[in-house]
Amino acid sequence: NTDLKGIIAQKIPKHAALIKQFRKDKGKSKIMDVELGQMYNGMRGIRSMVYETSLLDPNEGIRFRGLTIPDCQKRLPKAPGGKEPLPEGIFWLMLTGDVPTQEQVNWLSKEWAKRAKLPSHVVKSMDTMSKTVHPMAQLSAAVTILSAESKFQKAYASGVKKTVYWEYVYEDCMDLLAKLPVIAAKIYNHSFRSEDCGCVEIDPSKDWSYNLMTMMGYSDPQFAELMRLYLTIHCDHEGGNASAHTIHLVGSTLSDPFISFAAGMNALAGPLHGLANQEVLVWINRLREKLGDDPDEKRLKDFVWKTLKSGQVVPGYGHAVLRITDPRYTCQREFAEKHLPDDPVFKLVSAIYKVVPPILKELGKVANPWPNVDAHSGVLLQYYGLTQMSYYTVLFGVSRAMGTLAQLVWSRGIGFPIERPKSLTTEALMKQLGGK
Ligand code: CMX
């Protein structure tokens, strides 16, 4: 069955009814106590959101609808002759909760190809944007103006009932997902390719990742495999991270999916979040300039300490939730071991992996000394020739669309209200707790 909308049309009311009953039975149950320290610490660890597409365990990593990354690598459909999962599969999984068949995934590739064309006003705006605009800002701007096409926005204005909001949100999300590779490729070509290639044509017989790669001017089938893996593993990381949470929050105001997603991209563009993948390569390149490709351990340690003493973070290390090496790091490392074991930058990344965690532990304040996803993605991209570091977060964003937009469909389907947590002033807190 490839009627994706029909499948979720059956599932949404069942889940909404389940939640209704659950709230009736347990609505007053206490989930946790919130400590004052948590309020001043970026709300870290406060359980306050419902987000259905994925769940992050500090000591195990991410699960997408119950499946780990190795599960997804094993169980999700592949491209012909390929070994890595197709991102279409993880989107289907997150949206429906079911592992898709090859037929369902092939249908999705075709469906996205069908919806991929950009309206001419978006093309024109993108083509005239200054090349000095950061690729993430270009992404945010392009998606924002794409909101002129929003079916949800028009349906809302025409007064449709709340119970069918999700149907229009679904259409917008599918349109946006279909167009994102074209937007991403246009940003790449506009910013970094000397010729005005205008070559952003989708091949409807190919998958989403392959099309993105070819529209950017690449053709290595192994790079297509990397793209599939990359776009699969960056897709979602439960709901509280800055980009997912922003999309969830803005979506809850009934802003359309385009501007909701663009808002999340502005959050992803921060160096403590998605931009860390750019920062990692910038940092590694600086290290290579200073120490060469094969520095001994002592010089490497000195370089890390110098970074820390100058008040900077070591990019790609640490996490707000995880307390282990990120499984997204591990699977990229496995990809590198298989396909580029002798690459000097990969060897350097491995050497860094040995020296950084003990140093961060020694620092005493870092909750998680282990690498996150961003510590490994840049080295793989540069190996295949994608050396333009300021572009890396765009690929992260294209992938992050899948989880966050699948959730957006569910959020409107379930009828989640506008998000509005309570804030307090320090004065009010002191009054309550008796501090000075
Ligand atoms: N290098 C140096 N110091 C670090 C550090 C790192 N990699 N990770 C954390 N710390 C520091 C924090 O800056 C903080 O210091 P102060 O108290 O002086 O401000 C202290 O350790 C405690 O922070 P934490 O509880 O361990 O971490 P947070 O939950 O506050 O922040 C994160 C998490 C990811 C922002 C942080 O680890 C960091 O800045 N890492 C480097 C940037 C990075 O890789 N970001 C990408 C994360 C993944 C993603 O979202 O894409």
Residues whose N, C-alpha, C, O or C-beta is under 5 A from the ligand:
A	BS01	CMX	P271 L272 H273 G274 A276 Q312 V313 V314 P315 G316 Y317 G318 H319 A320 K365 V366 A367 N368 N372 D374
